[in-house]
Amino acid sequence: MFKNYRIRTLFIYFITMISVYNIYGQEIKTETFNYYRKQGVFADCSFSNCTYFDHPGDLISYSSYSPTSSDTRNARYIFNHPNFTNNKIKKIILELGIRKFNSGGQTSPKMNIRAPKSNCNNNIPWSGSVDKEDLYFCNLYGNIVYQNGISTNNISTTNYSLLIYDENSSGLTNQTLNYFDSNSNSLTLSFTPVTGEIEIVSARLRITYIDTSVPDTPSISASSNSTSSVNLNWTNISNASSYKVYNCNNQLITTTSNTSYTVTGLNSGTTYSYKVKAFNANGGSNFSNCASATTSWPIIINNNITGNQTITFGESTSIINGSTPNGGSGNFNYSWQKRTTGNWITLNNSNSKNYNPGALTETSRFRRRVSSGGRTSYSNEVTITVNYPAISNNMISGAQSVNLGDNANPLNGSLPNGGNNNYSYQWQKRTTGNWITLSNSNSRNYTPNNLIETTEFRRNVFSANRTSTSNNITVIVNLPSISNNRIVGNQTINENETPENLKGTYPGGGNGNYTYQWQKNDTPSQWQRTDNRYWVDIENSNTVIYQPPSLSKTTRYRRKVISGNTSSISNSITVEVIPFSDINNNIIFLNNGTINGSTPNEGTGIYTYQWIVGTNTTANTSEIPGATSKDYTIPKQYIHSTTIYWFRRIVRSGNFTSYSNWIPSCTKCKSTPILKSNNLDITENTNSRSINLISSIKQYPNPSIESINFDISLNNAAKVKILLFSLDLSINKVIHDDYIYTKKTIIHNIPKSYRTGIYGYKVFINNLEYKNGTIIIKK
């Protein structure tokens, strides 16, 4: 029973890698490259064609015990290279990747590497029909290249770098390489298994050899954009170490390692030709082509002209003088150009250094073109200004009145004078604002059509560089009067309320297009005036209907309607405003633990309440959270406390605020401070300074029949407020609220509406209740 061994190869193509270095003037190259082809055979091949490795993936096998047994294979690989000759090769390394083919096979399979004998290797073709035994035994019995063989026990790839030839070594690798085929520049290796199954994953050679080739011939190009140099560029030659540049008369210019060179110090306007040769250690290439370039002439300078002038229409000009240029080839060609508007135009018969334009009828500009040796220069510009007489006699007539929509009679224009006697016209109109140029209005006369509003007209006349604007005439358009301009909206509101919309009718008449302007007058004493002095335009009120803002005083409104050149003032309407007054009747009384407050009046009629508490009536007071009702029930902690707390009600209505009298928390206390004398030292709230305000306050007579009087004497100025009220609070009136500076007698005449009875009063000094009492009124 024979045991089979297999070699399996995979085709993997590598990019050739080349390295170059120089030793003692010789170029030494190292290249790595893949095999060219591979081929294997069965030992008992019965097919007419026994090549199996022309395609990737074929298998070869070999039995070391019976060369004639079935299913035995071996292989040969050929590596081609143009430098495979004995006198060039210095070193050969085989880079081989192998792996154990069958994980369950023999441990560490092994194979030999041989060089097939040349007498059989050269005679066996690499394609087509081959002799099975010749190929088999040629592979099997070649020269040992790597005597000890190679092996692996890895399923993954094991890589070898095997030195199979070195000209400087002795021993097994110091061979004469008699297995080389010097005719085909190739090396063939065969692989034969010794034990186990091996797969060849990759196979390539790395060879080091002496390169004796000379460089290829380069190609050169030349260019110049200078007056004294030529730029040369040539192709890069891969095996060249330097280049020599010659002129085309074989004179050496320079030696360089670059692929470009600039030849300097040349003459301007001259053609030069150059060629190049590539060199390395082995010699030089052939000459390249000859490339030519011509240096430029110097730029043209000193191209200046003079002759700016002003002439009268039709007058002859003076000569325009030009300088003698420099640069170029030294031979100069001249041509003169002219421009009035648009592009420059080259003038005929203008090839001289100087130029005479002759008689001109319009302002013109001139310049000189100079050319020499392929160079061109344009001079500065000279302007000859032609003056024309001013345009005169530009008058129009035809002022008139027409009805709305009618055509006007023609507006006639005179024939102008001046300019260059060639005239163009342009009519303009204006209703309000800026002048507008009319289309199709380029005639001497103009007829306006279908006018709907009064319009001004004028005519512009143009001639050469002159312009004239005529007088203005007006065509009045008579419009029908504006009708049906009525507004409604008389109403009465409270102070600071917003009125309802003021509505107006849609007017008629005019030109059918209407603009609106609402006006107001809030000075009633001037309502009877007829000069409109106190009527004011309202901003942003240009609609048929108007919404006034909130009002604080009575105001009259009217609407102005404008249509074309006519307008109309509507009737006026009045929005009466009832003003607010200070809050009255804010009085509180203690009633068995509850402080009752009167119902206030005046203000806006809508009231909010806030109760405050303090340990005295001048300081340490604060708002009571949640105490916002008309009346207030004193909590027990205030009533049973050893400290007397004082309570007061604040009433607010719109922008008005009122403070009531103070009430103590204890049921046995009086509702107001007890005054023991007429002289009381009071601490004023503002500015925190103590001053002796009161000298005396006296009320008389009591009972009273006609008037109630108060004599008040103060040491310092203070605000004094006196409140008179009936006990049922049906009467609650402030009879004085103003500053008193020293002494004053307050007299309040008793109205007829007061009934006989007992009335109360309170005197406040700087908002502090100072004195209270009762008065009997008899009627």
Disulfide bonds with the S-S distance in Angstrom:
Cys45-Cys50 1.95
Cys120-Cys138 1.95
Cys248-Cys290 2.06
Cys666-Cys669 1.60
